[in-house]
């Protein structure tokens, strides 16, 4: 299962704004959207997720839901992202289709080890920097934190950095061994930044491309 290197976490002050931003991100070429919408009822979330799925399906963009794994199965989303307080990945796995992916949030080395033992498909590690979307989540890791954790983990599980990441940070972040990044603010402010992020992330994957078959 290939995990795209750039994840857009949708933002907006309303459901309509989230959908507009998902549309813009997809038409700007993002390969994976994670729904950032929170604090609405399950019924409203189902309706919203269906609308988001219509957009992402049109662009063949992958769609990841937060927490609502039963809805992810129902609408056949590409997967689900679990925060630390959400249902255990092992339980979620039993409910999903085999092709659906599970991502989990980690802030520490221990979090990463726990998630790897639960066989998730990718880890979102952060926060890299202070960001407005994740209020005082935990210690900011920065480049040193990323490098230290990756160094000890030595895992094949893709690690996606998150938390206030801008285009200026990408090159240095990739040097730590992080596989990709999840971005919210920087993309929502300028959807053209998606192609810039892609260029920066692709520059790191030229080695991998040598092995692709023509």
C-alpha positions as CSV (number, residue, x, y, z in Angstrom):
1,X,0.0,0.0,0.0
2,X,1.5,3.3,-1.1
3,X,0.9,6.2,1.2
4,X,1.1,9.5,-0.6
5,X,3.8,11.8,0.7
6,X,1.5,14.9,1.0
7,X,-1.7,14.8,3.1
8,X,-4.0,17.8,3.2
9,X,-6.0,18.1,6.4
10,X,-9.1,20.0,5.5
11,X,-9.9,23.3,7.3
12,X,-12.8,25.6,7.3
13,X,-15.2,27.5,9.6
14,X,-18.2,25.6,8.3
15,X,-19.0,22.3,6.5
16,X,-19.4,24.2,3.2
17,X,-16.0,25.8,3.6
18,X,-14.4,22.4,4.3
19,X,-16.0,21.0,1.1
20,X,-14.8,24.1,-0.9
21,X,-11.3,23.6,0.4
22,X,-11.3,19.9,-0.3
23,X,-12.4,20.7,-3.9
24,X,-9.6,23.2,-4.3
25,X,-7.0,20.9,-2.8
26,X,-8.1,18.1,-5.2
27,X,-8.1,20.3,-8.2
28,X,-4.6,21.5,-7.2
29,X,-3.4,17.9,-7.4
30,X,-3.3,16.7,-3.8
31,X,-3.3,12.9,-3.6
32,X,-4.8,12.4,-0.1
33,X,-7.3,14.4,1.9
34,X,-7.9,13.8,5.6
35,X,-11.2,15.4,6.9
36,X,-10.4,17.9,9.6
37,X,-14.0,18.6,10.5
38,X,-14.7,17.9,14.2
39,X,-17.5,18.2,16.8
40,X,-20.5,17.3,14.7
41,X,-23.0,14.5,15.2
42,X,-22.5,11.1,13.5
43,X,-25.5,11.7,11.3
44,X,-24.2,15.0,10.0
45,X,-20.7,13.6,9.7
46,X,-22.0,10.8,7.4
47,X,-23.7,13.3,5.1
48,X,-20.6,15.5,5.1
49,X,-18.3,12.5,4.4
50,X,-20.5,11.4,1.5
51,X,-20.2,14.8,0.0
52,X,-16.5,14.9,0.5
53,X,-16.2,11.4,-1.1
54,X,-18.1,12.6,-4.2
55,X,-15.4,15.3,-4.7
56,X,-12.4,13.1,-4.0
57,X,-13.7,10.2,-6.1
58,X,-14.1,12.6,-9.1
59,X,-10.4,13.5,-8.8
60,X,-9.3,10.0,-7.8
61,X,-7.9,11.5,-4.6
62,X,-7.8,9.3,-1.5
63,X,-10.1,10.2,1.4
64,X,-9.3,9.5,5.1
65,X,-11.9,10.1,7.8
66,X,-11.0,11.0,11.4
67,X,-12.2,8.5,14.0
68,X,-15.5,7.5,12.4
69,X,-14.4,4.1,11.2
70,X,-17.9,2.7,10.8
71,X,-18.7,5.6,8.5
72,X,-15.4,5.0,6.7
73,X,-16.5,1.5,6.0
74,X,-20.0,2.5,5.0
75,X,-18.9,5.1,2.4
76,X,-15.8,3.0,1.4
77,X,-13.4,5.8,2.2
78,X,-9.7,4.9,1.7
79,X,-9.1,4.8,5.4
80,X,-9.4,6.3,8.9
81,X,-7.1,8.3,11.0
82,X,-7.1,7.7,14.8
83,X,-6.1,10.2,17.4
84,X,-4.7,8.8,20.7
85,X,-8.1,9.0,22.4
86,X,-9.9,7.2,19.5
87,X,-10.8,3.5,19.3
88,X,-7.8,1.1,19.4
89,X,-6.5,0.4,15.8
90,X,-6.7,-3.4,16.5
91,X,-10.5,-3.1,17.0
92,X,-10.9,-0.7,14.1
93,X,-9.0,-3.1,11.8
94,X,-11.6,-5.8,12.4
95,X,-14.4,-3.5,11.2
96,X,-12.7,-2.2,8.0
97,X,-12.2,-3.7,4.6
98,X,-8.7,-5.2,4.1
99,X,-7.8,-2.5,1.6
100,X,-8.6,0.4,3.9
101,X,-5.7,2.0,5.7
102,X,-5.3,3.1,9.3
103,X,-3.2,6.0,10.4
104,X,-2.5,7.0,14.0
105,X,-1.2,10.1,15.7
106,X,2.0,9.9,17.8
107,X,3.8,12.5,19.8
108,X,6.5,10.3,21.3
109,X,8.7,7.4,20.6
110,X,6.5,5.2,22.8
111,X,3.4,6.3,20.9
112,X,5.1,5.2,17.7
113,X,6.1,1.8,19.1
114,X,2.6,1.2,20.4
115,X,1.1,2.0,17.0
116,X,3.6,-0.2,15.1
117,X,2.8,-3.1,17.4
118,X,-0.9,-2.6,16.4
119,X,0.1,-2.8,12.7
120,X,-1.2,0.5,11.5
121,X,-0.3,1.6,7.9
122,X,1.2,5.0,8.7
123,X,2.0,7.2,11.7
124,X,1.4,10.9,11.9
125,X,4.2,12.2,14.1
126,X,4.2,15.7,15.6
127,X,3.8,18.5,16.3
128,X,6.8,19.6,14.3
129,X,6.0,23.2,15.2
130,X,3.3,25.2,16.9
131,X,0.1,25.2,14.8
132,X,-3.3,26.7,15.3
133,X,-5.1,23.4,14.4
134,X,-3.7,21.3,17.2
135,X,-4.0,23.4,20.4
136,X,-1.2,22.7,22.9
137,X,-1.2,19.0,21.9
138,X,2.2,18.3,23.4
139,X,5.9,19.1,23.2
140,X,7.0,20.5,19.8
141,X,9.4,17.9,18.3
142,X,11.2,20.0,15.7
143,X,13.9,18.5,13.5
144,X,15.8,17.0,16.4
145,X,12.8,15.3,17.8
146,X,11.9,13.8,14.4
147,X,15.5,12.6,13.8
148,X,15.9,11.1,17.3
149,X,12.6,9.1,17.0
150,X,13.2,7.9,13.4
151,X,16.7,6.9,14.4
152,X,15.6,4.6,17.2
153,X,12.5,3.2,15.4
154,X,14.1,2.0,12.2
155,X,10.7,1.1,10.9
156,X,9.3,0.4,7.4
157,X,6.0,2.0,8.5
158,X,5.7,5.4,6.8
159,X,6.1,8.3,9.2
160,X,4.2,11.5,8.2
161,X,5.3,14.7,10.0
162,X,2.6,17.2,11.0
163,X,2.2,20.5,12.9
164,X,2.7,23.9,11.4
165,X,4.9,22.7,8.5
166,X,5.6,25.1,5.7
167,X,7.3,24.7,2.3
168,X,10.5,26.1,3.9
169,X,10.7,23.1,6.3
170,X,10.3,20.3,3.9
171,X,13.9,19.7,2.7
172,X,15.3,19.6,6.3
173,X,12.4,17.4,7.5
174,X,13.0,14.8,4.8
175,X,16.7,14.6,5.9
176,X,15.5,13.2,9.3
177,X,14.0,10.1,7.6
178,X,10.4,11.3,7.7
179,X,8.5,9.8,4.7
180,X,6.0,12.6,4.1
181,X,4.0,15.5,5.6
182,X,0.5,16.4,6.6
183,X,-0.4,20.1,6.1
184,X,-3.4,22.2,6.9
185,X,-2.8,25.9,7.3
186,X,-0.2,26.5,4.6
187,X,-2.3,24.8,2.0
188,X,-5.6,26.4,3.0
189,X,-4.0,29.8,2.7
190,X,-2.6,29.1,-0.7
191,X,-3.6,26.0,-2.7
192,X,-0.8,26.7,-5.2
193,X,1.5,25.6,-2.5
194,X,0.5,22.0,-3.2
195,X,2.6,21.9,-6.4
196,X,5.5,23.4,-4.5
197,X,5.2,20.8,-1.7
198,X,5.0,18.1,-4.4
199,X,8.2,19.3,-6.0
200,X,10.1,19.4,-2.7
201,X,8.8,15.9,-1.7
202,X,9.5,14.4,-5.2
203,X,13.1,15.7,-5.0
204,X,13.5,13.2,-2.2
205,X,12.0,10.3,-4.1
206,X,14.2,10.3,-7.2
207,X,16.1,7.3,-5.8
208,X,12.8,5.3,-5.6
209,X,11.9,6.2,-9.2
210,X,14.9,4.4,-10.6
211,X,13.3,1.1,-9.8
212,X,10.0,1.7,-11.5
213,X,9.3,-0.3,-14.6
214,X,8.7,1.5,-17.8
